[in-house]
Amino acid sequence: MKRYILLSAMLLLTATVFSQERFFTKNGHISFEAGTDLEDIKAVNNGASSVFDTSTGQIECAVLIKGFEFRRALMQEHFNENYMESDKYPKAIFKGKIINIDKVNFRQDGTYPLKIKGLLEMHGTKKEIETNGILNIAGEVVNAHTEFTVLISDYNISIPGLVKDKISKTATVKIECIYNALK
């Protein structure tokens, strides 16, 4: 009898969590690499906020540019002042849609491929991007990750001639978010 009550309580809790339509995180992990053979350029930000709606597939993600941390303080300073102008453009924002959200069963553990499309706004410029991702569901944990490449010039970010051989023309962006049900 105790086992039946415990099992019923667990099923009710799981059903409650996954009957939620919106999931949220405020400590998503975003990293990027934009180096060349001459310079290793990597940065990490663990303060991304993201929300997505399971019924519509709408997803948003925002990150403060000054939250990116580099291994060298001078590189971080140049990134914020010279390239990203983070006082003028403090955030990068993605607003889009998980196109195939209907293929994800939030009541069943598993790994689900995602197709994501939307607008990435960075450095005052909006550009449409399309990428693939993965959504892992394990118990009450919903974990999403994706990786895509952006062309730096698409966002009007100028690279001075003096360092053009040290900075790639593209940046590889990786995003990982562990979501909780939004109550």
Salt bridges, closest charged atoms under 4 A:
GLU39 OE2 - ARG71 NH2 3.99
GLU39 OE2 - ARG72 NH2 3.25
ASP40 OD2 - ARG71 NE 3.84
GLU85 OE1 - HIS123 NE2 2.64
ASP87 OD1 - LYS66 NZ 2.53
ASP102 OD2 - LYS103 NZ 3.87
GLU128 OE2 - LYS117 NZ 3.69
ASP154 OD2 - LYS127 NZ 3.97
